[in-house]
């Protein structure tokens, strides 16, 4: 066994987020010699500043909201008593329970050599970390992305948070918060803050929130945010922030209106992501990139065939499960370069974990129209699912797009409690090329939220019964009554 840092590694992985960790574990598990370099915390964005802490906070905020709406469950509605700092501490404790899965100790136990520090290329097959230069047969760049900071005058003088700072640095409850951006991060955290009794104003540059969703889905999310007391300003921009003592004033510009001041105690930036490429010295490796990330082909190879990139660093979609998919593809292509696998983004489910959740897979209506794809639409309100009614969560709907005249699923959108769980039935059906008729024939346990999938599939069967067939059935029933 070669000394740590000496000799040649099968793979040097830069970045210990999801893409880097899965690549390292898979390669080491198959007998490869792996070096893993991380300049920050093991686990990357998802564990430390993304999916894990945000969903922990969402869980606490959801419970607080349920207490307020106690009458919906036959209980007295009341203002819940909670300690703001303790809610955040509970989130950190739950995050810490997951952290050992991504720890240095675990990966060293798998045989991975872990190095802490900033990585930089010395040559196409050499990566330096500190004074140590690692030689590699293959390199995987998995350095992720970070929150984009918009060029707003005076922003540097305000109390500003991003997803990278809010979970650990927001220790005292502000009375007022401005959230810039109404994508998934802005909507999720905005709803959390509002439910923790913070006055929230959300500023969105576009004409609606969650712009990648269909308008009926984003409208449902907007109604939910407004019900929690969030003020949402659409078609708006912020060019200037001023500070007077402890007061921060955000100047909101809406087309056709005078500039409006919004006073707050803090600002949350949720205005997009940028790739972490600084300091890598990609030029020394001959790796091509753009401002949006590292350029890769369908096999996730860069302009150097032995160097791969995976996860957020290659650009959107910025999902943990996409980083996992990339890592599995890269690990296979390194081990079996003669039988390369292509990364497939065609069936990628995603979910925004607001209340209600918004989940989708494949095409939505607006995409289908834009691409001139002919489709049949089947839509059901969640109130058609008895489980949603008895749980008091019947707000929302589910809809599926099928190729015109067939039962082949093109995509599905679900707005509902537990939508992130329900969507996988459609994702699996699309991946396995299973049509709506098969879902209609599948016995679903009663009462469950997933029954909505069968009800949607049943709609297709109803539309397929032709007038001539209906007339035949009616004749058969008349004959049966006469016998």
Secondary structure, DSSP 8 states (H G I E B T S, - for coil): ---TT-SEEEEEEE--SHHHHHHHHHHHHTT--EEEEESS-TTHHHHHHSHHHHHHHHHHHHHHHHHHTGGGGTS--------HHHHHHHHHHHHHHHHGGG-HHHHHHTT-EEEES-EEEEETTEEEETTEEEEEEEEEE---EEE-----BTGGGS-EE-TTTHHHH--S--SEEEEE--SHHHHHHHHHHHHTT-EEEEE-SSSSSSTTS-HHHHHHHHHHHHHTT-EEE-SEEEEEEEEETTEEEEEEEETTS--EEEEESEEEE-S-EEE--TTS-HHHHT--EETTEE---TT-B-SSTTEEE-GGGG-S---HHHHHHHHHHHHHHHH-GGG------SS--EEE-SSSEEEEEE--HHHHHHTT--EEEEEEEGGGSHHHHHTT----EEEEEEETTS--EEEEEEEETTHHHHHHHHHHHHHTT--HHHHHHS---SS-TTHHHHHHHHHHHHHH--HHHHHHHHHHHHHHHH-
